[in-house]
């Protein structure tokens, strides 16, 4: 866990480097891990959510739009976090029942679907997605995308769906797991694009897979990269340089254009709180993209 002064320093570095977003993420229900509850109380907070609220406020004051991805949430937790986030997220991962999720209640598909639905009730611009190669079938992937599409059809709050390929990590219980191949990714992105409405972007991670072929079959977003921090979820996979991303886009005739943590359509619809309004207005142009983009 990062302490407040450590977070403040990272936020300051990010703002100085021209970043616009602060991504806050942590594991499922960390208070359930032995010793964590005592650790969070040492910082003066009863829960990680209370701590996160203050960090989001600090992010706004520093000039960075918060995007929180804190796992499954209850209604009262959404109420606390909603005012201090430009957008939020939770990977659905899969609706399939798989061995990789056994023993983790937070990975229950129904619980994750309920969290995504509750975000819609609060009109939170939301990021979700599926994880490819964790033991699910193609039918599981299809059903997962259909569920996401149905939720968006009801609440119109999904801004992007990430199609993320699983990468085995040394020392983990799935270290010897076979990573999905290019064809699996192409087939899944193509399937998702055929199902999801056009206003929902499909994102792929350019530090985990070469996105050129995936852009050709429907991917339209390459996520965010940081000049100050590593990809803490996939620390073994360094971010590509900006020029590399631009080259990837040029290869398929798609110019690189910077968005904010909140997608342009939600900026235009004013799906943001008073707490982040002035920062959104300062960082966005008339179309809802980043103002004064360097590209």
Secondary structure by P-SEA (a helix, b strand, c coil): cccaaaaaaaaaaaaaacccbbbbbbccccccccaaaaaaaaaccccaaaaaaaaaaaaaaacbbbbbccccccaaaaaaccccccccccccccccccccccccccccaaaaaaaaaaaaaacccbbbbbbccccccaaaaaaaaaaaaaaaaacccccbbbbbbbbbbccccccccccccaaaaaaaaaaaaacccccbbbbbbcccccaaaaaaaccccccccccccccccccccccccaaaaaaaaaaacccbbbbccccaaaaaaccccccaaaaaaaacccccccccccc
